[in-house]
Amino acid sequence: MRPLHPPKPCFTPSLALPWRAFPSRSFASAAVHRQAEILDNLINRAKVRTTLRDDHQIPNIDHTHPQSKIHQVESRNPVSPFLQDSFGRKHDYLRISLTEKCNLRCFYCMPEEGVDLAPKSHILTDDEIFRLAKLFVRSGVSKIRLTGGEPTVRQGILNIVERLSTLRPLGLKAIGMTSNGIALHRKLPQFVANGLTHLNLSLDTLDPHKFEIMTRRPGHQAVLQSLEAALASGLESVKLNVVVINGLNDYEVMDFVEMTKSKDIAVRFIEFMPFSGNKWDKSKIVPSAELLGRVLARHPSTQKISDLGNDTARSYKVPGYKGSFGFISSMSDHFCGTCNRLRVTADGQIKVCLFDGTEVSLRDQMRRGASDDELLHVIGHAVGNKKAKHAGMENIDVLQNRPMILIGARSRPRHLHMRHHHSTAAPPPVPSLTHIDGTGRPKIVDVSAKPVSQRSATAVGTIKLNPIAFELLGPAAHPPDRGDVDDNAVGKARSKGDVLLVAQLAAIMASKKTSDLIPLCHPIPINNVSVTFKADESTCSVSCEATVQCEGRTGVEMEALTSVSVGLLTVWDMLKAVAGKEMSISGIKVVKKSGGRSGDFTRA
C-alpha cells in the first residue's frame, strides 16, 4: 500500500475554539490570548503526530482533522460555560469513582503498605452520585465512566448504572466502566442490560505467574473470562489497558498486539505514571514511540487510525486484524491541549487533572445544603483554575497527589481556595487535619514516600522580665538595690548559674527530644542546631532564635519551635524566684523555612 500523508494542519477562523463570554473587555482580551495559546498547542501536537507517521511511513485511514471533529461534536452537544476552562477546553467526559476498595494490589496503583480506608460515611451515596451525574449531564457531559478502586466491589453498582441510563434524554450518550475483571464476568450481562455501553479491562501481562507478582493477588484466569464475556456481550466498545513497565512486561507488547488479530478489541499501552507510593522511576518508562517502532519492525504495513480530537490514545491497526492497538503517552507526549475530562473521587472531590493534587469537595457542599446552582458555581471555579498542562514527568507532585487507587478515595487534599465572583457560590471546604484519621482518632503521617532533602527552619520567641531579673542574666550580674526583693531570692536565682548559657543548652537538647514531647512528630536525625539569645535592656526582655537543620523526609519546624519554647521556659525557671509573677512569654513562631514540597518561605 502506498503510504498516505495527511495535509499539513490548517486552522481557519471557523474552526477556532469557541470561548465563553466574559464580563469585561480585559477578560475578553485575556481569553483571546488563551485561545491563541491552546490553538498553538493543538497545532504543535498535530505536527508531532504527523511527523511520527511520516518517519514511520504509516498510512492514515482517515484524514479528517481532529479539530474539525471537536467542532462537529460541540455543535451537536453544547457544553455549559461552567465546564469550560480558561484555555477554551470543554469538558464533556466525567469519570466517577465509586469506591476506594479493590480486590487487587497492583504495585503501580497502590503503595505496598496499603492505604487507609475512609469511613463509609465519607463515601458518596448512590443518591449523591446520581445528583452530581445529572447536574453534569445537564451541563453538557455526554459520557460517564465508572471507576474505583474496583467499581464492581461496590454494593448497588448495577442500580447505579440503571439510574444513570435514565439520563439519556438529557444528553448522556455513553456509560463506561473501568474494571480489573476479577469479579465481572458473571455480572456483565446484567450490566449491559442496565445500560453499560463501554468497558475497559485492565490486564498488564499474559503470564499468570507475573500477574500475581504485579497485582499481589491471583485471578489471571478470571480476567480472561471477563474479556471473553465482554467480547460476546454486545458492548459498543471493549478496550484492554496495559501499563508497560520497562524490564517487567514490555517484551509482551507484541503478544498483546497479536490478540487483536482474532479479537475485536482495542489494546492500549499506557506509560508508567507517577503517583504517591508507587516507586515511580523514569527508567521504568518505555516511551510509546519506542514501542511503536517495535511493532513496525514486525508489521511494517501498520496503519494509523484517525483519532477523535479528545482521544487520549493514538491508535493503529495491522491490516487484516480485527482489533486495534494504541498508546497513551501521558509522560512522553502529553495530550493536555485537548483534555475534556473531569473526575469525581469516591469521597466527592472534583479533580480537574489526574496529576494535580488540588481538589474541591462537592460532597461537603451537598451535605451543607448547597443548591444545584451553587454546586455548578463551585464546579465552574474548579474547572476555571485548570492549568494548561500538567508538569513534566520529573516535576509532577507525587507527594501531594493521591496514590492512583485513591483517585477514587481519600487522602490529604490540597483544597482549592476559590475566588468567588458570584454571590450564590458556596464557601470553600474546610481543610482536613493530617494527623486525624477518618474516624477522628490520631495518626502519624506516613512520610515513607517522600524524598530525602535538605530542610531547615527558624523560630523565634521573647520573654519579658523585670529589671531585677534582667540584671541577673549574666554569671557576675549585680542587681541594683530594690527594697521589695528578698535577698535570698536573688541569691537563689544567682546560684543556678549563667541563665542564658543554661537556657541555650536546654534549647539545643529540647530540639533533639521533640518527638518524645510531641507524640505524633517523627524522630529526625538533626544535623545542626543554632540557638542565640539577645537581651534588650530598654524593654527588659530577652529574645531567642533557634535554627534547626536536617536531611530527611519531613520538616523541622516543630524542632525549632520546641527549641525556642524550652529555651525561654528555662529562662523563666531560673529567674522565677525574683520575677515569677511578672514574666511573660510571647511571639513564639516560625519565621523562616526551606526545603520540602511546600517550598521556602520567610515571614515578613
Phi, psi and omega in degrees: 000132180288128181301136177254134181243125181292154178296159178298145181304134180227122182246130178248162180305327182292340180261001180297146180296130178291150178232150183283159181290136177249153188285355180212163180295325180297319177295320180297318178297318178298321181296321179299316178298320179294323178297322179295320179298313183291327178294318176299320179300315180295319180298313181297320180296319179297321179295319179300314183290324178295318179298318179299317179296315182296319181300321182264002180053051180260122177291144178260126185287331183224124184267001180299126186288139181307324183296323179291328178293319176302315182299318180295316180296316183294326181292335179273333186223083184300144182250136180300146176303334180292341178256018177247131180269181185287355178254011176086002180283135180253130189254103181243016182231121183241129175253123181246120176275133183263339184199157172268349185281152177209148179265008170236172180225053182304130189294331181279351183251320184238132176302150183301326181280000180085186180227155175286131178274135178286149173301150182303328182293342180275343182276143179301139175281168177302317181294322179293321177298314182295321179298314179295317180300315180297319179297317179293318180296317177299336181267000175123356177290130181246350179223132176237133176241133178265129183227191179215216016034206175250109188299331185289348179275353178282130176292138178084011183296325178298322178292324178298315179299317181297319179292321178298325181298336179287352180273000181302319178299339179273354178124357178288127184248339184213139173237113182248169177211141173250124187220154173275352173080359184298317184240031189260324196299327180285330183270348190301317179303322179289324176301313181296318179297329181275355174125359178295133183242333184228142180222130171248122176256143179258123177207112188263351181206151175262004179261115182302323181290319178292329176304315181291331177290317185283328184257349183060022180210155171280173176134011183302315182296324179297323178294318179296324177295320178295323178297313180296320179296322180294317181294336180261005190268346183088011176299148180293328183210135174232121181237152179241118180267127181234112174278120186264124180243125182300128178083358181246305181223010183294333180286351179272359183305316182294326178295321178292321177299321180293337176298330183285353180293318184247354182241134178278076186223150176254109177272131182238120180269121187250130177292141179300123187247148183277128172220160182304125173087000184261013174054043180294143177213138182304326182293343180276353180276137168249108183304144182300325180299324178292318179296319179299321178299323178295318180295317182294332178296327178267326182234076184295344180270009181307138182250146175277131176265136180295132179262150170291158186303330184257008181296139175277336184256144169264119193254149182220165182213136173274124181308133180091348179273145181289320186258193181220174175218159182204178184229131173254105191257059183301330185265313187273337182204079187295158181243032185298329185299335181243019183297132178234022189252142170232154180231140170242121183283169183298332178264017169085019176270140173267128176245124180270348177213136182301328186258013180249126180285352181292131181219152175231132185275109172283330178301312181298322179295317180296318184284348172270357177096018181296142176282169177299323180295319178293319177300318182296324177292321177297316177299317181299320179294319179296313180297320181297337179267005179295136182281163181297325179199160177282167181295162175297165188302332183267357183241004179292136183281081182286344180280321182280325182285160181287158163300156184305318182295333181272004167298340174253026183204220194245143171203208179255085185290142171271099188294145181276123176271110191266144174266112186274126176254359183234136182292341182273356184293141179282154180292154179294153182291157179280129180301147180274158179268128186286338182262012178237129179276183185295341180264002180089005181267152182291149177212155175268139184286133178281116180249013186296332182274351181284146178283152175283130181211164177285129182224149175209158177208144178236131178235155180225165176189165184223143172240132180262130183246176167261170184301322181295314180296322181298321181289343181268008184295322184269164181294332182249025185292141177237103182293150178293162178296133178209113189296333185270009179249128181290129179300327178295324178294318178297316180296322179295318180294320182291330184290344180282351176101194181293111186301309186288328177293315179295318179297323179296315178297319179298320181295319179295315180296322182296322181299326180281347181251015185303316182294339176281334182267322181254111194298332184256012176276144177281141171291128186237133174285106185276135179272324184201144174227126178240122182235128178230146175241140177231126180263135179244104185294329184294332180246002184050050182227161177230128177257146179238137176230129180233130176241125182242137180232145176205170172237102187199192185262355180217162187284173184240026178298318181295323179295319179293318179295319178296320180300311180296316183299312182290325177300314180289324177295327177293319174301315179302312183298321184284339183245006185295337180295331183248348183215022185300330182270354187242341183287152175212143179249136183207167171070026179283121184196160173275128181250349181203141180211145175218151180090164179088167185292335181280354174086181182270153172205155174227123180287131181290000000 
